């Protein structure tokens, strides 16, 4: 229990008010680590050649680990659509999601993934099958984390910046 008393002076008279004790319950926080896995090369049509090459599906994966002591409740991750940032020929690239799974079970083909509750020391996975209209290479992959200011902003974030990593599939 936590209690307090307030002592103040009003009109030259000292007063004290006792605040009734109450219980404060502190719950442990989840802390999340996200590891993205993606290929270096994606295969689609090569605009430099005359025949139209077939599009070859490629995987994009996410492993999320709860390295904290609390349960991550109703955990959802909305991953961004991949982009090629340098396209020297100015050609339009289209990415498409052809399938997805969460923890090995088929899921709606969307970059929004619902993991449900993730216990401490537990791991969950998401995988997407994607295609790209043109042959290309991932030269970088970035992820952005947003923090609600009304809940403490980055200070209370469940995903520290150093817990966001990317790995190339070889």
C-alpha positions as CSV (number, residue, x, y, z in Angstrom):
1,X,0.0,0.0,0.0
2,X,1.0,3.6,-0.7
3,X,-0.2,6.5,1.3
4,X,0.6,10.2,1.7
5,X,-0.1,13.2,3.7
6,X,-0.3,16.8,2.6
7,X,0.8,19.6,4.9
8,X,0.0,23.2,4.0
9,X,-0.4,26.6,5.5
10,X,-3.5,28.7,5.0
11,X,-4.2,32.0,6.7
12,X,-1.3,31.4,9.0
13,X,-2.7,28.1,10.2
14,X,-0.9,24.8,9.5
15,X,-3.1,21.9,8.2
16,X,-2.4,18.3,7.5
17,X,-4.5,15.9,5.4
18,X,-4.0,12.2,5.4
19,X,-4.5,10.5,2.0
20,X,-5.9,7.0,2.5
21,X,-3.5,4.3,1.5
22,X,-4.1,2.5,-1.7
23,X,-2.5,-0.4,-3.6
24,X,-0.5,0.3,-6.8
25,X,-0.1,-2.8,-9.0
26,X,2.9,-2.7,-11.4
27,X,2.8,-5.1,-14.3
28,X,6.0,-6.1,-16.1
29,X,6.3,-4.8,-19.6
30,X,6.8,-6.8,-22.7
31,X,9.9,-5.8,-24.8
32,X,9.8,-6.9,-28.4
33,X,12.6,-7.7,-30.8
34,X,11.7,-7.8,-34.5
35,X,13.9,-9.6,-37.1
36,X,13.0,-9.2,-40.8
37,X,14.3,-11.7,-43.3
38,X,14.3,-10.8,-47.1
39,X,16.2,-11.9,-50.2
40,X,18.8,-9.7,-51.8
41,X,17.6,-10.3,-55.4
42,X,14.0,-10.5,-56.7
43,X,13.2,-11.9,-60.1
44,X,10.6,-10.5,-62.5
45,X,10.8,-9.2,-66.0
46,X,14.2,-7.7,-67.0
47,X,13.4,-4.5,-68.9
48,X,16.8,-4.6,-70.7
49,X,15.8,-7.8,-72.6
50,X,13.2,-8.4,-75.3
51,X,11.5,-11.6,-74.0
52,X,9.2,-11.1,-71.0
53,X,10.6,-13.2,-68.1
54,X,8.3,-14.8,-65.6
55,X,7.9,-13.3,-62.2
56,X,9.4,-15.5,-59.4
57,X,7.8,-15.4,-55.9
58,X,10.1,-14.5,-53.1
59,X,9.7,-14.7,-49.3
60,X,9.6,-12.0,-46.7
61,X,9.8,-13.1,-43.1
62,X,9.3,-11.7,-39.7
63,X,10.3,-13.2,-36.4
64,X,9.1,-11.4,-33.3
65,X,10.4,-12.3,-29.8
66,X,9.1,-11.1,-26.5
67,X,12.3,-10.6,-24.5
68,X,10.5,-8.7,-21.7
69,X,8.9,-10.0,-18.6
70,X,5.3,-9.1,-19.4
71,X,2.7,-10.4,-21.9
72,X,2.3,-8.5,-25.2
73,X,-1.5,-8.5,-25.4
74,X,-3.4,-8.4,-28.7
75,X,-0.1,-7.8,-30.6
76,X,-0.4,-6.6,-34.2
77,X,2.4,-5.5,-36.5
78,X,1.7,-3.5,-39.7
79,X,4.8,-3.9,-41.9
80,X,5.4,-1.4,-44.7
81,X,5.2,-2.3,-48.3
82,X,8.7,-2.9,-49.8
83,X,10.0,-0.1,-52.1
84,X,12.9,0.2,-54.5
85,X,14.3,3.6,-53.8
86,X,16.6,3.9,-56.8
87,X,15.1,3.1,-60.2
88,X,17.5,4.5,-62.8
89,X,15.2,3.7,-65.7
90,X,12.2,5.3,-64.0
91,X,10.0,2.2,-64.4
92,X,7.1,1.5,-62.3
93,X,7.6,-1.5,-59.9
94,X,4.6,-3.4,-58.4
95,X,4.9,-5.6,-55.4
96,X,2.1,-8.1,-54.7
97,X,1.4,-10.4,-51.8
98,X,0.4,-13.8,-53.1
99,X,0.2,-15.6,-49.7
100,X,1.0,-15.3,-46.0
101,X,1.1,-17.2,-42.8
102,X,1.3,-16.5,-39.1
103,X,3.0,-19.1,-36.9
104,X,2.8,-21.6,-39.8
105,X,-0.9,-21.2,-40.3
106,X,-2.4,-19.6,-43.4
107,X,-3.4,-16.0,-42.9
108,X,-5.0,-13.1,-44.9
109,X,-2.5,-11.9,-47.5
110,X,-1.8,-8.6,-45.8
111,X,1.1,-6.8,-44.2
112,X,-1.0,-6.3,-41.1
113,X,-0.4,-9.3,-38.9
114,X,-2.3,-10.3,-35.8
115,X,-0.2,-12.4,-33.4
116,X,-2.7,-12.4,-30.5
117,X,-1.0,-12.6,-27.1
118,X,2.8,-13.2,-27.0
119,X,4.1,-14.5,-23.6
120,X,7.5,-13.6,-22.2
121,X,10.3,-15.6,-23.8
122,X,8.0,-16.6,-26.6
123,X,8.5,-16.2,-30.4
124,X,6.0,-15.8,-33.2
125,X,6.6,-15.7,-37.0
126,X,5.0,-14.3,-40.0
127,X,5.9,-15.1,-43.6
128,X,4.7,-13.6,-46.9
129,X,5.1,-14.8,-50.4
130,X,5.5,-11.8,-52.7
131,X,6.2,-11.0,-56.3
132,X,7.8,-8.0,-58.0
133,X,7.0,-7.0,-61.5
134,X,10.6,-6.3,-62.5
135,X,13.9,-7.9,-61.6
136,X,15.6,-6.0,-58.9
137,X,17.8,-6.0,-55.8
138,X,17.0,-4.8,-52.3
139,X,19.8,-2.4,-51.5
140,X,18.3,-1.5,-48.1
141,X,15.3,-2.3,-46.0
142,X,14.2,0.1,-43.3
143,X,11.5,-0.1,-40.7
144,X,9.9,2.8,-38.8
145,X,8.5,2.5,-35.4
146,X,5.9,5.0,-34.2
147,X,5.2,5.8,-30.6
148,X,2.1,7.2,-29.0
149,X,3.1,10.4,-27.2
150,X,0.1,10.2,-24.8
151,X,1.5,6.9,-23.5
152,X,5.0,8.1,-22.9
153,X,6.4,8.2,-26.4
154,X,9.7,6.5,-27.1
155,X,10.5,6.3,-23.4
156,X,7.8,3.6,-23.0
157,X,8.1,2.0,-26.4
158,X,7.8,-1.8,-26.4
159,X,10.3,-2.0,-29.4
160,X,13.6,-0.3,-28.7
161,X,15.3,0.8,-31.9
162,X,18.2,-1.6,-31.3
163,X,15.7,-4.5,-31.3
164,X,14.8,-4.0,-34.9
165,X,17.1,-5.9,-37.3
166,X,17.2,-7.1,-40.9
167,X,18.8,-10.2,-42.3
168,X,19.4,-11.0,-46.0
169,X,18.4,-14.5,-47.2
170,X,21.1,-16.1,-49.2
